Amino acid sequence: MKQLQQWVLGLLLVTLTAVGLITLQPRATAQDTPAPVTLESAGLTLEELGEGVYGLIASVDFPPTDPGMAICNGGIVIGSDGVLVVDPFQTEALGDLLFETVATLTDLPVKYVVNTHYHADHTGGNPAAASRQLPILGRGPIREFMLSRNSESDSNITPPEVIINGSWDLWLGERQVQIREFEGHSSGTDLVVYVLDAKVLIAGDLVFQERIPFVSDGNIRDWQATMASLIVDYPAALVLPGHGPVTDVAGLERLKTYLADLVALAEGWKAAGTPQEEAIATPVPEKYSSYLFQALYPGNLEAAYNQITLGQDDAASIQQYLATQPEAVKAL
């Protein structure tokens, strides 16, 4: 009799479960389903920079309080037969959002994806491009650096398949897009994208606007020279920086001045024999106090001390210093 009772009880549970009156597993709730990623939730604003040229502008400070928010800016260039996108953010979900945004602007297919350098906040969204079987372009040792340096900040590393060095011109139908390499920010992987007819420069992290720049992976002297070149080469361009609001040649001048101020500090420390601990305690100058990314300033001082005060500006020394930085910072 006891076995019969157990069998009947088991049958009753199965029946009730099947018709949905009770459940043996917790029901999914709205909280269990991830909310869709939107421009608003990602902290992004779509801005038209020229005819058929758009920027997705990130507003978040560093470090971000929400890992789902975009840290860097992304770019969209629409030609007469296709689209080029630049820097698909730090996650696949944000990369998907970039491609979904393109689809709201044009029916033309995306033909190319460009990474302006190897840092994970600009390349972590590459899987969204790979899932769409799109060619990803990058410069120099970008594949090697992504695989060797991004492993802690990017769990699904997807390096570019196409390596471009020197000067390249891409054509989106009748629209010419120039890709040029420069030095200074990220160990020989920096490049810019210039839309010739619209006079729009997508500069990647060679330009930070109203943000303290990340210099720990760069060569400050080389970066200074690059800023001087950009000012001469693109005097009339509207500039989409890697971080911060859209600017122009005045923004290029401001970053050039910031780097010059950093070098002047380091040269002063060298002349005065200032110890490193004292040097890197220097407060943010008043003229940069309104900038976001204030957390990066002590690292800038330390990098300047190493490179300028101590003269340790070779690639091996810069890489050795970079390796000591927090992983979240290295992703910039």
N, C-alpha and C positions, 0 to 999 in steps of 0.2 A: 504493500500500500504506500509506504514512504517513497519508494522509487517512482510509483505512478504519480504521486503528488509533485515530486521534483520535475518529472517530465512535463506535466501539465503546466506548471509554473514557467518552465523554460519556453514552452510553446507560446504561452500568453505574452511573455516579454518580447519574443521575436515578432509576434503579430502586432503588438502595440507599437513597437519600433518601426515596423514596415509601414504602418498607416500614419506615422508621424505623431502619435499621441504622447509618446515618451521617446527619449533618446539616450543612448548609452554614452554618447560623446558630447562635449559641450558644443553648443551651436556657435557658428561664426557670427561675430558681431561687426558692426561698422568699424569698430576700433581695430579689428583684426585685418581689415582690408586696407592696404596702403592707399592714401589719398592720391589722386592723379597729380602729376607734376605739372604746374602751370607757370607761366612767366611770373605771376605774382608770388607764388609760393617759393620760386627759385630766386626771388629778389632781382629779377631782370626787367629791364625796360627796352622795348623795341624802338629804335630811333633811325629814321631815314637820313643817311649822310649825303646822298646824291642820288641821281636817278638810277634806281635798281641796285643801290648799295645800302646795306643796313648794318647797324651794330646792335648787338644785344648787350646792354650795359649793366654790369653788376654793381649793386649798391652796398653789399655787405662789408663790414669791417673785418679785420683779422686780429685774432683768430675768430672764425665764425661760430656763433652759438648753435647753429643748425647745420649739420654736415650735408643736408640736402640742398642748401643754397649755393648758387654759383659764386665762385671767388673771382674769376677773371671775366673778361669780355670776349664775345664771339663775333665773327663777321660773316656776312652773306653778300655775295656778288652775283647778280643775275645778268647774264648775257642774252644774246638773241637765240642761242640754241642750247643753253644749259646754265648750270649754277656751280659756283665754287663756294665752299664754306671754310671758315678759318677757326681753328681752336674749339673743338666740341666739348669744352668744360672738363670737369673732373670725374664724372660718373656716366655710366651708360644711360641712365634715366635722363640726365641733363642733355646728353648727346641726342637721345631720341627727341627731346623737346626742341632742340635746334632744328632737326630735320622736319618735325611737325610744323614748326614755325615757317620754314621755307615753303611748305605745301600750302600755307595760307596766303602766300605772296605770289606764287607762280605755279603753273602746271608743268613747267620745264623740269627736266631731270637734273639732279645733282651729278656733276661729272668729276669733281675733284674735292678732296679734303686736304687742307694744309695745316701742319703743325708749325707754329712759329719758333718753337724750341721744345726741349724734351720734358720740361717740368710737368708733374702729374696733374696740376690744376688746369692745364691746357690740353693734355693728352689722355686723361683717364676716360674720356668719352669716346675714344677711338673704337671700342667694340660696337657702338651704334653704327659707325660707318662700315665696319667689317661685316656686320650682319646684313647690310644692304649691298654688299659686294662692291664697295666704292674704293677706288685707289686713294691711299693716304700718302702724302708727300712730306718729306722732311729733309733736313740738311745734315751733312757731315756725320759725326758719330752718334746721331740721335738714337739709332737702334741699340747700339752698345750701351749708351748711357741709360736709356729707359730700362733695359733688361738688368743692368747691374746696380742702378741707383734708385729705381722707383719701386722696388719690390715690396717695401714695407708700407708705402702709401697707396699702392695700386695692386689690387688682388687679381686683376685680369689684364695684364699688360699686353697691349696690341700695338707694336711699333709700326711705323710707316714701311710700306713695301718699296716705295720709290724714293731713292735718294737723289737730291738735286744739289749740285754744287756750282758755284759761280753765279752767272746771271741767266735766268730763264724767263721766257715769255710764254704765257698760256693765252689761248684764244677761246673765248666763249662766243662763237659765231664771229661777229664783227667787233666785239669788245676785247681790247688787249689788256691783259693783267701782267704786270711785271713782278717778278720775284727776285729779290736781291739779298745777298748775304752781308752781314755786318758782325762786328765783334763787340764783346763787352759784358753781356749779361749771363750767358749760360754755356760756357766752355766750348765754344765753337759750333753751336747749333742754332744760333740766332739768324732769323731772316725776316724780311718785311715783305708785304704784299701791297703793290701800288696799282690802283685802278686809274689808268692814264686819262681817259676822257672825263671822268668825274673828279679827278684831282683829290682822291681819297687815299690816304696812307694807313694801312692796317699794320701797326708797328710792333705788335707783341710786347714782350716785357722789356724791350729796349726803351720803352716810354711808360713811366708811371705818372699819372696826373692827379695831383692833390692826394697822393699816397706816398708814404715813406717807401722808397724802393728797396728791393731785396738785392743786396750786392755781394752776399757771401759766396756765390758761385761764379762771380764775374771778376774781370780785371778792370779796376777802376780807371786806370790810365787809358786802356783801350776803349772803355765806355765813353770817356770824355771825347776821344777822337771821333767816335761814332756820332755823338751828338752834334759835334761841329759839322760833320759830313751831312747829316740829315737836315740840318738847318740850311746848308748851302744847296743840297739836292732837291729839297721839297719845300721851298719858301712859301708857296701858295696853297699847300695841301691842307685839307681837313684831316685831322689825325685821330684815329681810333687807337687809344693806348691799350696795353695789356691789362691795366688796372686803372679805374677812375673814369671820369667823364670825358667826353669828346673835347679835343682841344685843337690848336693850330700851332704855328711856328712859335707863338709866345709860350706855349706849354713846353716846347722843345727847349727854349731858352731857359725856362725855369728849372728843368731837370739838369741842364748843363751847369747852371749856377749852383744847384744843390751838390752836384759832384765836385765842383770847384771848392765849395765851402768845406766839404769833407776832406779833400786833399790839403787845404790850407790848415785845417785843424791838425792833421797828421804831421805835416811839415813843422808846425809849431811845437808839437810834442817832441819831435826829433831834435830840434834846436835846443829845447829846454831840458832835454833828458827826462821827460815826464814818464813815470812808471805806468805800465799798461792799466793797472787797476784804477788809478786815478783818471786816466784818459777816458776809459769806457764808462765812467760815471758822469761824463759831460751831459748836461740836460739838453733836450731838444731846443734849438734856437726858436725864438718867438715867432719868426716869420714862417716856421713850419709847424707851429703848434696846432693849427686847425686841420692838418693832414690826418687822414686815417692811416692805419697800419703802424701806429706809434710803437707797438711792441717790437718792431724790427730795428728801431734806432740803435739800441746797444750793440746789436750784431753788426750794424754798419760801422760803428766806431771801432769795434774790434777788428773787422776786416781792413779798415783803413789803417789801423795801427800796424797790423801785420804787413800789409802791402807797401805802405808809404813810409811809416816810421822805421820799420825793421827791414824794409826792402825785400820782403818775401812775396814777390809777385809772379813767380814762375807757376806753371800749371800744376806741378806736383804739390807745391805748398798750398795753393788755393784749394785743391781737392782734399788735402789732408785737413785743412780747417773746415771745409764743408762737411766732412764726415763727422765732425763733433757737434753739428747743429741738430736741434730737435727735428724729428721726421716731418712734422707738420710744416715747419719752416722750409725745409729742403724741397717740399712740394711746390713752392712758389717759384 
